Amino acid sequence: MRLQRAGTDLLIDVGQQLYFGPATLKPLASHVESVLAAGDFVPVDPTQWDRDVATLGAGQPLSRLLWFCALQAGKGQLMAGFSDAARYRLLKWPQTEREFPKHFRIATAMMKGPATLEEVTSACGVTAAEVADFVNANLWPRATPSLTASQSPSPSRRSRPACSDACADADGELSVQAGDRAFACPCPCAAGQ
């Protein structure tokens, strides 16, 4: 299917979990920041698809685009259900994008141990909004299936609600050390629990 915004073409192959478009993510900001309707996605004839894909280059993992969606979604605020006062820690080094060099500093600070957003901000000299966006992107399970939020002790897979395959498949690589509520999963369905 095709999605076009601001003159930038984006082809999405859901079956193969690939997208075809610019090599960098920032030109796709208008795609991920706008509210999309089903009519915004246009089917593409197979012959036309082959021609268009040839001009756009190699397919990229759809998870990369979803990561970018999660990065942009909060507009500098944590996703609903997550607290600024919670202590966050990366347990595994995330894949970082060259377009976002500050993410390297944020990840380095978060690998050292549990820290609040304010502590991470102070440690690496970036804004609180940038830290919140980074945390959102790394909590989003569809974007990075190896990351999720949990509270110590981590709930077992059996105790998690069956809200989505993404939650059931998450492995707990980003921990929430404290907070004002327990999280069964980091997806939007947890906000209503």
N, C-alpha and C positions, 0 to 999 in steps of 0.2 A: 504494500500500500504506500501511497505517497502522502506526505504532509509538507506543505509549503507555507512558509512565513517569511516576510521581509526579504523575498527574493532568494532565500536559501532553500535548496531542494533537499529533502530528506526522504529516503526510501527505507521502509521497515519490513523485514522478513521475519515475522513472528515465529513461524515454523522452525527456522534455522537459528533464531535468537540472534540475528544480526541487524545492523543498520548500515546504510550507505549514505555518506554525506561528507562534510568537511572533515579534515584530519584533526582539527582542533575543536574543542567544545564551545568556546565562547561565542562563535557565530550562531550557535543553536539556542542562545538564550531566549530569543523570541518564541521559539518552539516550546520550551519547557516552562516559561513564565506565564503563558496565556492559558485561559480556560479553553479546553478543546471539547468539541462536540463530535459525535460519531460522523457527521457529515464532513468534518475537516479531513478525514482520512479517505482518500480516493483510491479505489482499486486500479491496478496498472495491468494492462494487457501484457502477457508474457513476452511478446516480441519487443514491445516498447521497454519493458523491464530490463531485458538484456542490453539494449542500447544505452539506457540511462545508467545502469550499474557500471558499464564499461567506462563511462565518463567520470564517475564518482570515485573510482578506485576500490581498493579492497574493503570488504565488509569488516565492521568492527563489532565487538560484543555488545549486545543490547544492554547488558548489565552496566556498561560504561555510561551509556546515555541515561539509564535510570539513576545511577550514582549522581550524575550531574543534575537531574531533576530534584533529587533529595537535597543536594547542595544549595540549590536555588530556592527551594520551597519555603524555608523558614524565614527568609528575608532578615537574617540576623537574630532570629529568636529560635529557641529550641522547639522541637515538635511538641504538640500537646501531650501532656502526661509526663514530661521530663522536667526535672527541676534544675535551675541554675545553681542551687546549693548542693546538689549531688556531687559526689567525687567520681570522676571518670578516669579510666586507665585503659590504654591500648595494651592488649596482651600479645598482639601479633602486628608486625609492621604492615601497614596498608599499602596498596599500590597508589602512588601519588602521580599526579599529572604535572607535566612541566609547565603548563599554563598557570599553575597555582603554586609558585615557589614557597609561599608562606606555609603551605601545608607540611612541608618537610620540617620546619621549626616546630609547628604545633604537634606533629606526630612524635618528634624527639622528646618534647616536654611530657607528652602523655604516656610515653613508654617508661619514663623514670619511676612512676608510681601514681597512685590515686591523687587526683587534684580537682578542685572546683574550676569552673570556667574562669573565674577571676584569677586564680593561681596560675592557670595555663597562660592567660593573657599577660600577666606580669612576667612570667618566665621567658616568654618568647617575643615580647614586644609587638604583638598584633592586637587588633581590636577584639572586643568581646563578641561582636557580630561574626567575625571571621572564625572564631573558635566554635561558636554555636553552629554555624553552617557546616563546619568540618565534622562536628559530632553528629549532626543530623545525617550527613552523607554516609557516615560509617555505622550508624545505627540502622539504616534502612536495609532490611533483609533482602529485598529483591535486587538491590544494587550490589550488595556484597554479601552473598549468602553465608559467609563464614563469620559474620558479625551479628551480634544481638545484644540486648541489654538484659541483665539479670541482677538480682540482689543476693548477697551472700546469706545463706547458702543458695546456690543456683537451683531453681526448680527442675525436676526431671522432665524429660520429654513427655512422659505419661501425664504429668500434672498440668501441662500447658493446654489451653483451650485449642480446639481444632479450628481456629479462625482462618487459617490459610496455609497452603503448602509451604510458603516462605517461612512462617514462624515455626512450623514443625521441623523444617530442615535446618534451622539456624543452630550454630554450634557454640555460641557464647564467647566470642573473642574480645568484645568490648564490655567491660563490667561497670555497672553502676554500684558504687560502694555504699552509698547512703542516699536517702531521699525520703519523701513523705508518703510514698506508696510503693507497693510491690508491683513489679511488671512481669506479666506472663509472656509478653512479646512486645516488640517495639513498633508494631504496625499500628495504623490509625484505629483499629478495632479495640486496642487496649485503652484508649482514651475514655471510652464509655464504661469501663469496668469499675 
